[in-house]
């Protein structure tokens, strides 16, 4: 009986390690794909800015003025992406507090520890 329990425990530990490795591989793949997507989107944005600059030059706009317009477009795109990123970071920092009932219990416990008893 002890040998059977030992085999079951060993099997569970191997299965747990396999699931952990599978989860870890999945997380690594998602991160790698997110990085590749970010590189591709960056390349597309750079290409579109170059096309905009070329189009402005083809419509007989001076190179300095075309550079100012494309610079303004690049600045606008960058500010929009930074604003979007900050909004999502703010949502992520608020979400765990709002969704976890355990966090409210822990907050109550820490508040109780912090109050002075006279």
Phi and psi restraints in degrees (value plus and minus 20) as a CYANA .aco file:
   2 UNK   PHI     -85.9   -45.9
   2 UNK   PSI     -55.7   -15.7
   3 UNK   PHI     -86.2   -46.2
   3 UNK   PSI     -58.5   -18.5
   4 UNK   PHI     -84.9   -44.9
   4 UNK   PSI     -62.8   -22.8
   5 UNK   PHI     -84.5   -44.5
   5 UNK   PSI     -58.1   -18.1
   6 UNK   PHI     -85.3   -45.3
   6 UNK   PSI     -60.5   -20.5
   7 UNK   PHI     -85.6   -45.6
   7 UNK   PSI     -61.5   -21.5
   8 UNK   PHI     -83.8   -43.8
   8 UNK   PSI     -63.9   -23.9
   9 UNK   PHI     -83.6   -43.6
   9 UNK   PSI     -60.8   -20.8
  10 UNK   PHI     -84.6   -44.6
  10 UNK   PSI     -62.2   -22.2
  11 UNK   PHI     -82.3   -42.3
  11 UNK   PSI     -60.8   -20.8
  12 UNK   PHI     -85.1   -45.1
  12 UNK   PSI     -59.9   -19.9
  13 UNK   PHI     -87.5   -47.5
  13 UNK   PSI     -59.7   -19.7
  14 UNK   PHI     -84.8   -44.8
  14 UNK   PSI     -61.9   -21.9
  15 UNK   PHI     -84.0   -44.0
  15 UNK   PSI     -60.8   -20.8
  16 UNK   PHI     -83.2   -43.2
  16 UNK   PSI     -61.3   -21.3
  17 UNK   PHI     -85.9   -45.9
  17 UNK   PSI     -59.1   -19.1
  18 UNK   PHI     -84.1   -44.1
  18 UNK   PSI     -63.4   -23.4
  19 UNK   PHI     -84.4   -44.4
  19 UNK   PSI     -60.2   -20.2
  20 UNK   PHI     -83.9   -43.9
  20 UNK   PSI     -63.6   -23.6
  21 UNK   PHI     -83.8   -43.8
  21 UNK   PSI     -61.0   -21.0
  22 UNK   PHI     -84.3   -44.3
  22 UNK   PSI     -61.4   -21.4
  23 UNK   PHI     -84.7   -44.7
  23 UNK   PSI     -63.0   -23.0
  24 UNK   PHI     -83.8   -43.8
  24 UNK   PSI     -62.2   -22.2
  25 UNK   PHI     -83.4   -43.4
  25 UNK   PSI     -60.3   -20.3
  26 UNK   PHI     -82.5   -42.5
  26 UNK   PSI     -62.1   -22.1
  27 UNK   PHI     -85.5   -45.5
  27 UNK   PSI     -63.3   -23.3
  28 UNK   PHI     -82.5   -42.5
  28 UNK   PSI     -60.3   -20.3
  29 UNK   PHI     -84.7   -44.7
  29 UNK   PSI     -60.9   -20.9
  30 UNK   PHI     -84.3   -44.3
  30 UNK   PSI     -63.1   -23.1
  31 UNK   PHI     -84.3   -44.3
  31 UNK   PSI     -63.3   -23.3
  32 UNK   PHI     -83.4   -43.4
  32 UNK   PSI     -63.4   -23.4
  33 UNK   PHI     -85.5   -45.5
  33 UNK   PSI     -56.7   -16.7
  34 UNK   PHI     -84.5   -44.5
  34 UNK   PSI     -58.7   -18.7
  35 UNK   PHI     -87.0   -47.0
  35 UNK   PSI     -62.9   -22.9
  36 UNK   PHI     -83.0   -43.0
  36 UNK   PSI     -61.8   -21.8
  37 UNK   PHI     -83.3   -43.3
  37 UNK   PSI     -60.5   -20.5
  38 UNK   PHI     -83.2   -43.2
  38 UNK   PSI     -60.5   -20.5
  39 UNK   PHI     -84.7   -44.7
  39 UNK   PSI     -62.5   -22.5
  40 UNK   PHI     -86.3   -46.3
  40 UNK   PSI     -61.6   -21.6
  41 UNK   PHI     -84.7   -44.7
  41 UNK   PSI     -59.9   -19.9
  42 UNK   PHI     -81.7   -41.7
  42 UNK   PSI     -63.4   -23.4
  43 UNK   PHI     -82.6   -42.6
  43 UNK   PSI     -60.2   -20.2
  44 UNK   PHI     -86.3   -46.3
  44 UNK   PSI     -58.9   -18.9
  45 UNK   PHI     -86.2   -46.2
  45 UNK   PSI     -61.9   -21.9
  46 UNK   PHI     -84.1   -44.1
  46 UNK   PSI     -62.3   -22.3
  47 UNK   PHI     -83.5   -43.5
  47 UNK   PSI     -61.5   -21.5
  48 UNK   PHI     -86.7   -46.7
  48 UNK   PSI     -54.9   -14.9
  49 UNK   PHI     -87.8   -47.8
  49 UNK   PSI     -57.6   -17.6
  50 UNK   PHI     -86.0   -46.0
  50 UNK   PSI     -60.9   -20.9
  51 UNK   PHI     -84.1   -44.1
  51 UNK   PSI     -60.4   -20.4
  52 UNK   PHI     -82.3   -42.3
  52 UNK   PSI     -62.0   -22.0
  53 UNK   PHI     -83.8   -43.8
  53 UNK   PSI     -63.7   -23.7
  54 UNK   PHI     -84.2   -44.2
  54 UNK   PSI     -60.0   -20.0
  55 UNK   PHI     -85.1   -45.1
  55 UNK   PSI     -60.2   -20.2
  56 UNK   PHI     -84.9   -44.9
  56 UNK   PSI     -59.1   -19.1
  57 UNK   PHI     -86.6   -46.6
  57 UNK   PSI     -56.1   -16.1
  58 UNK   PHI     -89.7   -49.7
  58 UNK   PSI     -42.4    -2.4
  59 UNK   PHI    -111.8   -71.8
  59 UNK   PSI       0.7    40.7
  60 UNK   PHI      44.8    84.8
  60 UNK   PSI      14.4    54.4
  61 UNK   PHI    -111.5   -71.5
  61 UNK   PSI     120.5   160.5
  62 UNK   PHI     -79.7   -39.7
  62 UNK   PSI     126.7   166.7
  63 UNK   PHI     -78.8   -38.8
  63 UNK   PSI     -57.3   -17.3
  64 UNK   PHI     -87.9   -47.9
  64 UNK   PSI     -60.9   -20.9
  65 UNK   PHI     -87.7   -47.7
  65 UNK   PSI     -59.2   -19.2
  66 UNK   PHI     -83.4   -43.4
  66 UNK   PSI     -58.5   -18.5
  67 UNK   PHI     -85.9   -45.9
  67 UNK   PSI     -57.9   -17.9
  68 UNK   PHI     -85.5   -45.5
  68 UNK   PSI     -62.7   -22.7
  69 UNK   PHI     -84.5   -44.5
  69 UNK   PSI     -65.7   -25.7
  70 UNK   PHI     -86.7   -46.7
  70 UNK   PSI     -56.8   -16.8
  71 UNK   PHI     -82.9   -42.9
  71 UNK   PSI     -60.7   -20.7
  72 UNK   PHI     -84.2   -44.2
  72 UNK   PSI     -60.6   -20.6
  73 UNK   PHI     -82.6   -42.6
  73 UNK   PSI     -63.4   -23.4
  74 UNK   PHI     -84.0   -44.0
  74 UNK   PSI     -60.7   -20.7
  75 UNK   PHI     -85.3   -45.3
  75 UNK   PSI     -60.8   -20.8
  76 UNK   PHI     -84.0   -44.0
  76 UNK   PSI     -63.7   -23.7
  77 UNK   PHI     -83.8   -43.8
  77 UNK   PSI     -63.1   -23.1
  78 UNK   PHI     -83.1   -43.1
  78 UNK   PSI     -64.6   -24.6
  79 UNK   PHI     -84.6   -44.6
  79 UNK   PSI     -57.5   -17.5
  80 UNK   PHI     -85.1   -45.1
  80 UNK   PSI     -62.3   -22.3
  81 UNK   PHI     -87.6   -47.6
  81 UNK   PSI     -58.6   -18.6
  82 UNK   PHI     -85.5   -45.5
  82 UNK   PSI     -62.4   -22.4
  83 UNK   PHI     -82.8   -42.8
  83 UNK   PSI     -63.7   -23.7
  84 UNK   PHI     -82.0   -42.0
  84 UNK   PSI     -62.9   -22.9
  85 UNK   PHI     -83.8   -43.8
  85 UNK   PSI     -63.4   -23.4
  86 UNK   PHI     -84.9   -44.9
  86 UNK   PSI     -56.6   -16.6
  87 UNK   PHI     -83.9   -43.9
  87 UNK   PSI     -63.9   -23.9
  88 UNK   PHI     -88.1   -48.1
  88 UNK   PSI     -55.6   -15.6
  89 UNK   PHI     -85.1   -45.1
  89 UNK   PSI     -58.5   -18.5
  90 UNK   PHI     -85.8   -45.8
  90 UNK   PSI     -61.0   -21.0
  91 UNK   PHI     -83.5   -43.5
  91 UNK   PSI     -60.4   -20.4
  92 UNK   PHI     -87.3   -47.3
  92 UNK   PSI     -54.2   -14.2
  93 UNK   PHI     -94.4   -54.4
  93 UNK   PSI     -47.0    -7.0
  94 UNK   PHI    -104.7   -64.7
  94 UNK   PSI     -53.5   -13.5
  95 UNK   PHI     -78.1   -38.1
  95 UNK   PSI     -67.7   -27.7
  96 UNK   PHI     -81.2   -41.2
  96 UNK   PSI     -53.7   -13.7
  97 UNK   PHI     -89.1   -49.1
  97 UNK   PSI     -57.1   -17.1
  98 UNK   PHI     -97.8   -57.8
  98 UNK   PSI     -46.4    -6.4
  99 UNK   PHI    -118.9   -78.9
  99 UNK   PSI     -36.7     3.3
 100 UNK   PHI    -120.8   -80.8
 100 UNK   PSI      97.1   137.1
 101 UNK   PHI     -90.3   -50.3
 101 UNK   PSI     -44.4    -4.4
 102 UNK   PHI     -87.4   -47.4
 102 UNK   PSI     -53.2   -13.2
 103 UNK   PHI     -86.4   -46.4
 103 UNK   PSI     -56.4   -16.4
 104 UNK   PHI     -87.7   -47.7
 104 UNK   PSI     -55.2   -15.2
 105 UNK   PHI     -85.5   -45.5
 105 UNK   PSI     -63.7   -23.7
 106 UNK   PHI     -86.1   -46.1
 106 UNK   PSI     -58.6   -18.6
 107 UNK   PHI     -82.1   -42.1
 107 UNK   PSI     -61.9   -21.9
 108 UNK   PHI     -84.2   -44.2
 108 UNK   PSI     -60.1   -20.1
 109 UNK   PHI     -84.6   -44.6
 109 UNK   PSI     -65.7   -25.7
 110 UNK   PHI     -88.4   -48.4
 110 UNK   PSI     -54.2   -14.2
 111 UNK   PHI     -85.1   -45.1
 111 UNK   PSI     -58.0   -18.0
 112 UNK   PHI     -86.2   -46.2
 112 UNK   PSI     -55.6   -15.6
 113 UNK   PHI     -90.1   -50.1
 113 UNK   PSI     -52.1   -12.1
 114 UNK   PHI     -99.9   -59.9
 114 UNK   PSI     -42.1    -2.1
 115 UNK   PHI     -95.2   -55.2
 115 UNK   PSI     123.7   163.7
 116 UNK   PHI    -104.6   -64.6
 116 UNK   PSI     118.5   158.5
 117 UNK   PHI    -126.8   -86.8
 117 UNK   PSI     112.1   152.1
